[in-house]
């Protein structure tokens, strides 16, 4: 069996050891799931930073190539940023990050049922725009991303294809 271990590439006969997850703390509760993690969090700067960093580490530890894991981290940042802009800081979120085949899957649940992401008229190549490119970024990095109702509110799921 060939497995990828964090920081070492591939080597025959090695098993994947996922990183040790931080202990629960106010605003952050983490659980391992098949090929990744689930995080229940209250969005603040420190917690979001922790989840973003952990997403990259966990995906690579589970055999996702670095380029795809970095793209997943960017997608995660965009989804959380959109939720914070729509709901305000300290919004409760559930984030799922895991490997599926060789791809990365990022899912963010937020409490705004029925309110999907809104496209702006911002040109993707605008030098002056400070925001408004996020959905274009999702279209490029995670074609076919979906928005569905969930028990929490809504679920946005993005599958980031493995780098070729």
N, C-alpha and C positions, 0 to 999 in steps of 0.2 A: 504494500500500500504506500502511496506517496501522499504525504500531507504537508501542508504549509504551516510553518510555525512563525510566530511573530518575529520579524526582523532577520529571518534566516533564509527566506526563499523556500525551496522545496528540498526535501531529503527523504529517501526511502525509509520506511519503517517507523517514522516519527508520528506521534499522535498530537493532535491539536490541544493545547492547554489555553483555554480562554483566560483573559486577564482577570485578576481578582477585582471584584466590584467593590466600590466604596460602601461603607456601612450606611444604612438609612440615616437621614438627618432631616430636620424640618425643611420641607419643600422638595425633597428628593427621595424616592424609593425605587430601587433598581432590582430587577430580577433577570436571571438568565432565561433564555428561551432557545429553542432549537436553532442553532446557527447565529445567535445574536443576543440582544437584550430588549427588555421592555422597561421604560422609565416612566414613572408617574412623577410629575414635577410641577412646581409653581415657577413660572418663568420670571427669573431675575437674572442679572448678568452672571453671577457666579455659577448658578445651577445650569444655565444654558451653556456656558463655557465647559463645564464638566461633562455634560451630555454630548456635546459636539466632539470633544477630545476622545471620549470613550467610544463613540460611534466609529471613528477611524480605527482605533486600536482593536476593537472587537471584530470589525469586518476583516481586517488584515489577518488577525489571529485565526479567523475561520476560513481563510483561503481566498478571500477576495483580493484581486490585484490592487496595488497601491493607487493607480490612476482612477480606477472605479471607486475605491473607497474614498478618495479625496472628492470625487464628483458627488458621491452620496453625502459627504459632510457638507458640501456647498448647498445641495438640495435641502438638507435638514435645516441649515441656517436660514434659508429663504422661507421655508414653511413655518418655522418658529417665529421668524421676524414678522411674517404676515399675520400670524395669530396675535402677536403682541400689539401690532399696529391696530388691528381690528377690535381687540378686547381690552387692551391696556396691560400694563406691567402686572405681574403676579397672576396672570391667567393660569388656571389649572389645565395641564396638557397631559396626554398620554402619547409617548413616542415609542415606536417599535422600529428597530434596526436589525436586519438579519440578512443572511446569505440565502439565495435561492438559485440552485444550480451554480453558475459562476457569477451571477449578477448580484447586485445589492438591492435590497428593498427597504424603503424608508416610508413609514406611515406616521402621520401626526393626527391625533384626535383633538378637536377643540370644542368648546361649548356653543358655538354659533351655528345651530341647526338652520338649514335653509339659506345661509349666507355663504355663497361660494366666492372664490377669488374673482376679482374684477380686473379686467384688462384695461390698461390706460392707452392713451394715444402716443405715449413716449416712443420715439424711434429708438430701436436697440443700439444704434451707433451714435446717438446724441452725445456730444461732448459736455453739454450743460446740465443734462438730467442727473439728479441725485438719486432717483428711484424710478420705479415703473418698468424695470426690465425683468423682474422676477419670473413672470409666467413664460416669457420667451426663453429664459434660462431653463425652466422646467421642460418646455417643449423640446429643447435641444438635448438636455442631459437625460430626460426620462420620458421619451415619447410614449403617449398613451396613458399618462397619469390620470387618475380618476378621483372624483369627489362623490362620496356616498353619505347618506344619513347614518348615524351610529347612535348607540344608547347614550353616548356622552353629548352628542350634538352633530358633528360631522367628522368624516374620516377622509383625509387626502392621502392617497397611496401612490408612490412613485417607484417604478422599477428601473434601476440604472443598469443598462446592459454592460457586460464585461468589456473592457477595452480589447480591441482586436490586435 
